[in-house]
C-alpha cells in the first residue's frame, strides 16, 4: 500500500493497514520533523456527543440533537450530486461521535480537559446553524497528545518491517494502468533539516516511481495556497480578500486534489471552505504569513473596519462564516474587537498547541491558574508585541491607535463612543434589548463558561475594568470543506459515480469524508475527528479489498 501524506489521516490509515498485516510506504513531501501535519499544531478539539465530560458539566446531549445541529449547519442542497455521499458521511460521523469515537481513542490513551467548550453557538432557530450545547472537548496534551498514539502505532509497525517512511517524496502523478491506479511517481526533494512546519526547499534531486495494490491520498487541503483559495472563493461570500494570513504551513498546497482529478477522481464542493475572521498576525512566526486564531468568549464588541457594530447574531464565537460573509460586504477584509482587560483575562484563548503550553504540557497547576484569572502568558505576549493589538487607558487614545494600525481615519471617535455607551446603558437592568448581553448572560448559565470563559457583564467604559483593548482581526485561511468525492468505504469516485479502482482518500483532501461531510458550515471539533474517522475507514477498507 502507498499512503500519500503523513498527517493525522495518513497516520490513522497507515496504523489500520499495519494492524491488518499490510505493508505500507508512507510518503510525504516534508521532512520527518513535520510528521503529524497540521494536527500537531492544533488545539486538539474533538466533538463528542453525550460524553462523560458533558454529563459531569450538566449538559444534556443526544445523537438526535447532534444530528439536528449538523444538518442545520451543513445545509446540504446538492443531494442528487455533490452532497449524495457527503450527507451519508455526516450521518455516519454523528453515529461515530455519539458512539465508538471516545472509547476507541480512550483505549489508545487519549484523555480530555474536563471543561467542555461551546464553539459555534449559532444564534438562529433551533434547526439552524450551530451547537445547541457545548461539545468541544480539548485533548489533554492538545494536538501533540492526539497525534502521539497514532505516531506510536505507526513507528511500532516500522520496527516490525510493515511500514517504511519516504519523506521528501513529492507525488506529481497517480499512475494508471488499464483504468486502475497502481502507483505514484514524482520527485525526491533534497534533504532538509528545517524545524517542524518551517518552509522547506523544493529543490529536486531525482525521480521516483512506486507501485502498489492501492493508494490512499491523505494530503490535506488548500489553506497554505492563497492563490488557490482565491480562485475557488464562492461568490456568496463576496469578493476574495486581498489580504489574508495563514493558519496552516506553506506545504498545505492542495496539489494532490488536481493530481487525483487528473487520474480520474472527482473533486466536488470546491466552493465550500472554512476560514476564520479572528486571525491575528503571529509576532513570532513559524511559517509564512503565520496567523493565530483567537478563540473568543462572547463579550467583546465586534466592529467592522468603519466602526459599525456587527449585526445580530454575529457575536464572537457564534457564526464563523456568517461573520465572514458580512465582513466581505463592507468593502474591507478586516474587523475589530473592542474589549477590556477584564474580558481578555477570562475570554481570550489562542488556538494552537504552542499557544497553550499548560494544556499541551499537561500542566495541571498551570491549567488551574486559568480559573484564578489573569491573561495567559501567550495572550500577554500578543498584547505586548502583537502588531494587531492596541492597549490604552481611554477611548480617544484607543481610536488613535486603531487608525494608526490601518493608516486610515475610518474609526470615528464620537460614533464609536456612542455605540459603546448605548451598549453600556443596557446593563442597568437585568433585562435588555441588546441580544449580545442576553447571550452572554445566557452563556453564564453554563458553569463551564461561568468558570473560565465568560467575564462578569460590565461596562466597557468602566475604568475599573480597563485598560481598553482593540484588536485588528484578519481573515485567516484554514480548511477546505470540499474535496475528493468518496463512498462510505473511502473509495475515490469518478464523475459517473463509480469507484476509481485502486485509490482511496481520507482527511481534508476528501472533505473529511464524502467530498464535504460538513456541507457549508462546521460545528467545530470535527476536523481532527473527521481525519481520524475517514483515515480509519480508508485503512480498513483498503486492507479488506486486497489480499
N, C-alpha and C positions, 0 to 999 in steps of 0.2 A: 504494500500500500504506500501511496505518497500522500502526505498531508502538506498543503501549502499554506504556511502561516503558523507561527509559534506563539500566538496569543492564547487567551483563555479557551476559546472554542477549539483551537487546534490542539491544545494540551488535553482537553476533555476527550476529544475524538481519538487522539493517539493513545490515551490511557485505556479507553474502552477496546480499541483494536488489540492492544498488547494483552489485555486481560483475556481476550478471546484467542490468544496464541498467534496473532498475525504479526508479520514482520513489517516494520514501518520505517520509511525515510521521512523525517520531519524537516522541511525546508523553510528557510526564512531569509530575506534579503539583508536583514540586520545582523550585527554580531551577537554573540551569545549573551552579552550583558543585557540585551533587551528581551530576553525570554520572559514570556508572560504578557507582552504587549501593553496595550492601554490599560488593561485590567489592573496591572501592578500599580498604576498611578491613581487609581480610583479611590473613592471614599468607601467602597465595599458595600454599597447599599443593595439590599435584596428585598423583594416583595414576597412576603408570606401571607397566607390567609388563615385566620383563626389559629394563630400560633400561641404557644405558651406565654411568650413575651406580651402579646396583645392581651391575653386574658388576665395576666397579672396587672396590667395597666387599666383594667376595667373596660377594654374595648370589645364590643360585640361585633364580630365579623363573620362572614359566611361565604361559601362558594357562590351562592346566588347573587349576593351583594357585590362581590368582586367581579363577577361576570357582567352584571349590570353596569358597573363603573367602567370596565374595559370596553364594552361595546359602545357605551355612551361617549367615550373618549375617542375611540377608533373611527367611528363614523363610516364604516365600510360602505362604499357606494359603487363598487365595481365587481359585484358578486358573481356576475356571469363571466368575468375575465380575470383581471389582475388580482382581485381580492378573493377569488374562489378558494385557493388554498390558504391564504392568509387568515381568513376567518376561522378555518378549521384548526390552524395552528394556535390561534388565540384561545379557542375553547380548550384545546389540549394543554396549553400553558397554564391556564387558570386551574385546570384539574391538577396539574403538577404542583403549582404554588400552594394549593389547598390540601395536597396530599403528600406525595413522596419526596418533594424537594427538600424540606427541612430535615427529616430523618436521614435521607441519603447523605446530605452534607454533614450532619451531626456525627454520623458514623465515621466520617473521614477526619474528625477532629475540629471541625469549624464551630465557632461559638459566636454569640452576638451580644452587643451592648443592650442592657435591659430596657432602656427607654426607647420606645418605638417612635420614629419621626413621622410627621404628617406633611408629605410633599404633594404638590399639585392639588390644591384643595378645591379647585373648580370655581364655585360661586354661582353656578347656574341652577337649572332644575335638577331634581333627583336623578333623572335618567340622562343628564347631560355629562359634560366633561368633568373629570376629577375624582379623587379618592373621597368616598363618603366617610372614611375612618382612617386613622393613622395605620400605615402598612410598611413604612420604610425602616427596615432592620439593618443597622450598621454592623458589619462584620467586625468582631473583636480582632484587631490587627489590620483593619481596613483592607485595601486591595491586596497587599502582600500576604495577608492572612488567608485570603480566599484563593490566591494563586498557589500557595505553598503545597496543599495536599495533592494537587494535580501535577505540579512540577515533581513532587516526590515520587508519585506513581510512575511518571514517565522516566525519571532517572533510574528508578529501580528496574524498569524494562530495558533501559540502555545497558545496565550491568548484566542483565540476563541475555543480551545479544538480540533482543527483539526490536529495539528501536535504535536508529542511528540519526544523529543530528547532522544537518547540512546547512550551516549558517553561511551567510554571504552568497547564497544561491538565489538569484533573481529570476523568477519564471517569466518568460516572454511569450510562451505559447503552450497550449494544451495540444498534444499530438493526437491525431485521429486517424485510425486505420479501419477501413470498412465501416465507417459510421460509428465506431466505438472509440471513446477516449482511452488511450492506452499508455499515457505517459506525459511528460513535460519536457520542455527544452528552454534554455535561456543562457544567461551569462553568470559566471563566477566573478564576484566583485573582489577587489583587492582586500586583504586582511585589514581590520580596523580594531583599534583598542579604545575607541571613544566610550565614554560612560553611557549608561542606560539613557535612551531617548535623545541623546545628543545627535545632531545631524551627521550622518556618516557619508563617506566617499562613495561616488558612483563610478569609479574607475574600473573598467572591465579588464580581466586578466585572461580569461579563457571561456570557451563554450562548454556547455554540458547538455546531455540528453539522457533521460532516465525513463524506464518503462515500468509499468505496474499493472496489477489486476484492477485497481481502482484508484482514483484521485479524489481527495476531499479538499475543497477550496475553503479556507478559513482566514482569508487575508484582510478582513476588516473593511472599513468604509472609506469615505472621501474627505473627511474633515480637515486633513492637512493640505489639501489641494484646493486653494481658494478659487482658482480659475474654473475648476470642475463644479464647485459649489455654485458659483455664479451662473454657469452655463445651464444648470438644472434648476435654478431658482424658480419657484412657481409664481405665476402671475398673481395668484390670490394674495401673496404676501408682498406685493408691490415691487418696486424696482430693487434689484440686488444691491446690498450695501457696498459703498465704495471702500469703507474701512471696516475690517474685521480683525479680530485676534484669534489665535488658535488654541483650542482646548485639547488638542492632540498633537503628537510629534509629526514632523515633516514626512515620515515614511508611511503615514496613513494617506495613501495617494490614490486609491481606487483603481489601480491598474488592472487588477485581476477581474474586475467587472467586465471591462471591454475585451479582455483576453478570453474569458469564458464565453462571452457573447459571440466572439469570432469563431469559436469552436462549435457553435450551435445552441448554446444555452440562452434562455430568455431573461432579460433584465427588465423588471417591472417596477411600477410605482416610483420611478426615479424623481418625480416632483415632490416626494414627501421627505422631509428632513427635519432634524431636531437641533436647533441652535439656541443658545441661552442669551438672555438680554441683560444679565447681571455680571458681565465679564469685566475684570479689571486687569490692567497690564501688570505682569509679574515684575516686581522690582529686582528679582534675582532669577532671570530666565534660564531654562534648561534647553528648550528647543526654540526654533524661530517663531517670533511673534507670540511667545508663550503667554497665554492668559489663564487666569484663575476665576472660577465662578464663585460668587457669593451665594451661600445658602441662607437666605434671609428669613427672619421671622416676619410677622405681618404688620409691624408698627411703623416702619419708615414711610414717609410721604414720598410718592413717586411722581416726578415731573418730567415732561418731555423737554426737548432741547430749548424750547422757547419759554419754559417756565410755567406751562399749563399742567395742572394736576391730571393724571391719567384717569380715565372714566372707570366706573364700576363695571365688572368686579376685578379690574386689573390692579390688584394689590400684590405686594411681594409674596411670592410662593403660591399663587393661585392658578395662573394660566400662562404658561411659558409662551406658547405660540400665539395665543390671542394678544398678548402684550407685544410680541414681535410684529405681528401684522399691524397693530395700531401704530407702533413707532415708525414703521416704514411708510405710513400715510402722512407723517408730519413733515417730510422733506429732509429729515436728518436721520443719521444712523446711530444716534446715542441718546441717552436719557440720564436722569439724575435721581439719586436718593438724597433726601434731606432728613436728618435724624439727630439724635442727641447721644452724648456719651452714655447715658443710662440705657438707651436702646442698643447701642453697639456692643456693650458689655454682655448683654444677655442674648441678643438675637443674631449676631453675625457669626456664622461658621463659614469656613472656606472649604470648597470641595478639593479632594485630593489627599492622598496619604501623607505627602510631605508637609501639608499644612495642618496636620492633626497628629503631632508627634506623640501625644498621650494615648490616643486610641490605637495608632499604628504600633507603638512600642508596648502596648498592653500595660500601661502605667496606671494602676488603679488610683493611686493618690492624685496623680495629675488629672484624671477624669473627674474625680470627686471635686476638684478645685473649680470645675465649671459651675457647679451648683452654688459655690460660695460667692460668685460674682467676679467682675473684672474681665476685661477683654483678654483673650488668649494671646500668648506671645506672638504667633504668626499674624494675628489681626493687628496688634500693636505695631509690628514691623511695617505693615502696609500703611497704617496711619502716619508713621514717621517718614517712610521712604517711598511709598507708592505714588506714582505720577498722577493718579486719578483722585486723590484724597485732598480735601480742604478742611482744616480744623481751625475754627475761630471762636472768639468769645461773644461775638454779636453778629446779627444778621447782615448788617451793611458790609462788614469785612468779609463775611462768608460769600456774599454775592460778588464782591470784587474778585475774590479768589476763584470762583466758578467761571467768571468771564475771562479771567487771565488764562485759565487752562485751555479754553477753546479759542482764545484770541478774538472774541466777539463781545457784543453788548446785548446778547439775546435775553439774558436774565434781567428783568426789571425789578428793582428792589421794592417799590410800592406794591406792585402786583403780587409778587411772591409773598410779601408780608401779609397782604390782605387775605390770601388763601390760607396761610398758616394760622392767622388769628381767628379766622372763621372756624377752622377745624378745632382750635383750642377751646373756643367758647362752648362747643358741644360737650365738653367734659364736665360742665357744671351740673349735669343731671345724670342719673343712672340710665336714662333713655336718651335716644338721639336719632336724628335722621341721617347722620353720616354712617354709611354702611361699613366703612373700614373700621370705625370704632366698634360697631356692633360685632364685626367679625373678630376683632382681637379680644373683645370681652368673651365672645363665644369660645375662642381658642383656649382661653384660660380655664374653661370648664373641664378641659382635658388636663389631667395632672402632670402629664409629661411636658406639655407646653408651659404650664404654670411654673414647673420646677426649673427648667433650663432653657426655654426657647422663646417665651413671650414676656416682655417687660410689663411692669405695672403701668396701666394707662396714665399718661401725664401730659402736660402741656409741652409742646415742642419748644416754646419760647420761655419756659421756666428756667431762670438762671441756675437753679439748684440741680437741674438735670444736665447741664452743659459740661463741656463746651458744645457748640453746634458743629455738625459734621455734614459735608456734602461729598458725594461720591459720584464721579462720572462713570456711567455704565456703558460698556461697549458690547457689541454683538460678538459672541464667542462661538466659533464653529465647534460642533461636537459629533453628531451622529447622522448617518443616513438611515432613513426609515424604510426605504425601498431596497430592492436587491434582486438577486437571482431567485427566480421562482422555483420552489421545491415542493414536492409532495410530502406526506407525513412520514416518509422514510428518508427524507432529506435528499432524494434524488433530484438533480437539476433537470428541469423540464425544457422542452423545445417550444417553439412558437405554436405548434399544433397541439400542445398539451401532453405529448408523450415524453417519457424519460429519455434524456440524452445518455446512452449507455456508457457506463464506466466512470461517471463523475457525480459527486455529491457536493453539497455546500452547507456551511453552518456559520453561525455568528452574524456579525453585521453585514458581511457580504451577501447573505441570504435574507436581509431584512429581519434578522434574528429568527427566521423561520417562515417559509412560505412566500418569501418575497415582500414581506411587510406585515408582520404579526401585530404591530401597533396601530396600523391604519394611519390616521392623520396625526394622532397625539398619543403620547406615552403617559402612563401613570407613575413613572419613575420607580427606581429599584427593579426595573425589568430588563435592563440592558445586559448586565452581568448574568442574570438568571437566564436570559434568552440565549446567551453564548453557551452556558452550561447545558441547557436543555437541548438545544439544537446540535451542539457538539457531541453530546452523549448519544443522541438519536442517530446522527450520521455515522459515528463509530460503530455502534451496534448493528445498524442496518448494513453497512458495508461489510462488516465481518460475517454476517449471515449470508450475504449474497455470493461470496466466493469461497471456494474450498481450499 
